Amino acid sequence: MNQYYLFINNQRLGPFDMSQLVANGMLADTLVWRAGMPNWMRAADVPELASFFTPQQPQYQQPQYAQPQYQQPQYQQPQYAQPQYQQQGYQQGYQQGYQQYQQPGYQQPYYNGERPQVGFGEAISICFKKYADFTGRARRSEYWWFMLFCFLISLVTCGVGALVVLIPTYAVMVRRLHDTNRSGWWVGANVIVSVVTTGLYIAALFSLFGTALRYSANDTAMLSALLSSGSGWFIVISILGIIGTILGIVIFVFTLLDSDRGTNQYGPSPKYQ
């Protein structure tokens, strides 16, 4: 028996049997996937699920007109009365049935349209609800409004508040790259380089401090030892700093790109319907 997955509110739900799909929120334009399908598809476009959304054409009953019974008089020509048909009522019933057929129970999607932009408050709400969610996609308005919120928090709290929003900041950054169909490991690589650079910088400070204590009695020897030891640390830290800067620029450019139209490997587009 096939097992189906639903993609609702940027979340993948399932697996479900076919009989459980409607009860779990499946609509005609809900994205559905099962084993054997190359990609996510609208439920109404899946052959075995299309019957759930096919509008039933109303059955019109042909009005039955009673055949008048005429009695043949003995000597007089019979007078046939023309039956009176309620034409207006028949047409009204037909039009109502036609309108019912023309208006199915689901809304047709607009593939070329765009959903409204995410506002400042909505972006904050979404990012905190997905506090550590590194899956799915985030459009530009959601990302940049939350970046503005993080900047204001850091400014008001003198940088202390940045620790509170650190995880959701990286999470929404990864989702923003997913929205452009790029891997979140760009962000991961930048984080790794930053952590290594910070660790080496701290190690260099301790090393140079120990060298200064060792040659504290001789200023000339101390200066020579600091220059000799510090040059190696400076070269390594500088190279890592350049790599981190390049990664930061690349990620910044990626976050400026438009949403990838349609469904990609990270889910459906949050911008284009």
N, C-alpha and C positions, 0 to 999 in steps of 0.2 A: 504494500500500500504506500502511495506517495506521501511524503511529509513536506509540508509547505511552511515557508517563513514569510512573515509580513514585516514591512518597513513602515512604521508609524511614528511620527514625531521624532525623526532622526534616531529611532531605536529599532533594532531588529528583534522581532518577537517570534517565538516558535520553538520547536516544530509543532504543527497542528495537522490533524486529519482534515480532509475536505469538509466534513460535517461540522468542524469547529471553527472554520474561518470567519463566517459571518458573525458568530457570537463573540469573536475576539476583535471586532471592529473593521472587518474587511469591507471596503467600498469599491465602486467600479474603478476609481483611479488610484487605489492603494497599490503600492509596488509589492509584487509577489515573486518568490523564487523557490524552486525545488531542484532536486538533483536531476541533471540532464539538460537544464536550461542554461544557455550561454551567458545570460545576464538577467537582471531584474526586469520584470514586465508589469504593465498594468493588469489588474485582475480581469478587467473586461476583455483584454487581448489574449488571455490564456485560454486555449480551446476548451478544456474541460471545465473551466469556471465561468465561461461566457453565459451559460444558461441561468446563472444567478441574477444577471442584470439585463437579460433580453426582455424588453417590454412586450407584454402580451397584448395582441391586437384584440380589441373588444369584439365580442360576438354579437352581431346584429341579427335579430330575428325578423324575418320577413313578416310584415303584418298579414294576418289571415283575415281575408274579407269573406264574410258569410254570403254564400250564393243565395240570392232571394228566391223564395219559392213562389212560383206563379201558378195560380189556379186558372185553368182554362174555363172561361164561362161557356155556357151552352150555346149562346147565340151572339155574344159580343166579343169584339176584338180585345184581347187582354191589354191592359195598360201597365207597362213596366216602369217601376219607379227607380230612378238612378240612385244608387247608394251614395251616401255622403261620407267622404273620406276626410279624416282629420289630418290634412296635409301639413299644417303648421306644427302640430305636435310631433309628427314623424321626422320632419326636418330638424327640429330642435334636438331630438334624441340622437339623430345621426351626427349632428355637429358636436354635441357633447362627447360622444364616443370617439370622434376623430381627434378632438383636442386632447382627450385622455391618452390616445395613442401617440400623439405628437409630443407629449410631455412625459418622458420616462422619469423614473424615480431617482435618478442620479444626475449630477451636473457634469456637463461635458468640460474637460480640461482645456485651457487655452495654452497651447504649447509655445506660442510666440510671445506670451505675456511675461511680465515680471511681477513678483510679489512686492508689496510695499517694503521700504527700507526699515531696518530695525532701529528703534529709537534709543536714546541714552538710557532711560530706565529699564527698557526691555533688554538691552544688551547686558546690563549689570545683572539682571535677574537670571538670564540664560547662563551666563558664565559662572555664577555662583551655584546654580542648580547642577551644572556640569563641572563641578569644582576640580575634579581630577580625571575628567573624561577626555582621553586622548584619541577617541574614535569619532567618526563622523566628520562633518564639514561645517565651516563657519564663513559667512559672507563678509564682505569688507566693512559694511556698516556696523555689524556686531563686533568685529575685531577692533576697529579704530575708536568706537565709542568707549569700549572697555579700556583701551590704552589711555584715553584721556582720563578716565576715572582713576586708573592706577597712578597717573602722574599727579593728579590733584591730591590723592591720599598720601603719596610720598611727600608732596610739598607741605601739606598741613601737618604731618606727623614727623617732619624732618627725616624722612627715610625709614622710620621704624615701621610704618604701615605697609611698606613694600614687601616685608616678610609675610604678611597675611595674604597678599594677593600674588605671591610668587608662583605657587602651583597653578592656579587658574590662568595666570598670564601665559605660562608655557603651554598649558592645555589648549587655550584658544589659539595660540600661535601655530600649534601643530594642526589643529582643525582648519585654520586659514590656508595652510599649505595644502592640506588634503582637498580643499575647495578648488585649488588650481591644478589638481591631479599631480601633486608632488609629494614625495615622502616626507614624513615628519622627522626623519633622521637628519635632515639638514639642521634642525633645531638641536637634536641630540648631539651632533658633532660639535656645534658651537658651544654647547654647555660643557662638554668634555674638555675642549680646548681651554675654556675659561677656568675650569676647576684646576686643570694641570698648571696653567700659567700662574694662578693665585698660589698654589702649593709651592711652586718653584720660587716665586718671589719671597714667600715667607722663609723658605729654606735658605735663600741667598742672604737674607737679613741676619739670620742666626749665624750663618757661616762667616760673614764679614765681621759680625760683632765678636765672635770667638777669635778671629784673626787679630782684631784690634787689641783685645786683651792680652793675647800672647806676645805681641811686640809693643806693649805699652811703654816699656822702658826706653825704646829706641824709636824716635819719631820717623827717622829716615827708613829704617827697616819696616816699620809698620805701614808707611805709605807705599813702599814697593810691594809688600805682600798683599795689600788691599787692591792695588792696581792689577797685580797678576791674577789674584783669585776672582776679583769682581768682573774682569773682562769676559771670562767664560760664562758666568751667570748672565751677564748683560746680553751676550750674543744669543743664547738659548731663549731667554725671555723675550727678546725683541722679535725673533723668528715666530714664536708662538703668538705674540701680539699681532703681528702682521697677518697670520693665518686667521686669527679670530676676527680681525677687522674685515677681511675679505668675506668670510662667512656671514658676518653681520650685514654687510652691504647686499649680498646675494639674497639673504632672507628678507631684507627690507623691500627689495625689488619684487620678490615673489608675492609679498603681502599686498602690493599695489595692483596686482593683476586681477582681471575680472574672473568671476566664477566660471568654472568649466561647465558648459552647457550639457544638460542631460545627466544621466546617472553614470558615475565612474566607479572605480573599485572601492571607493570609500563611502558610497551611498548616493542618494538623489541630490540634485542641486537645490540648495535652500533659497535660491534667487529666482531661477526660471521655472515656471510651472510646466 
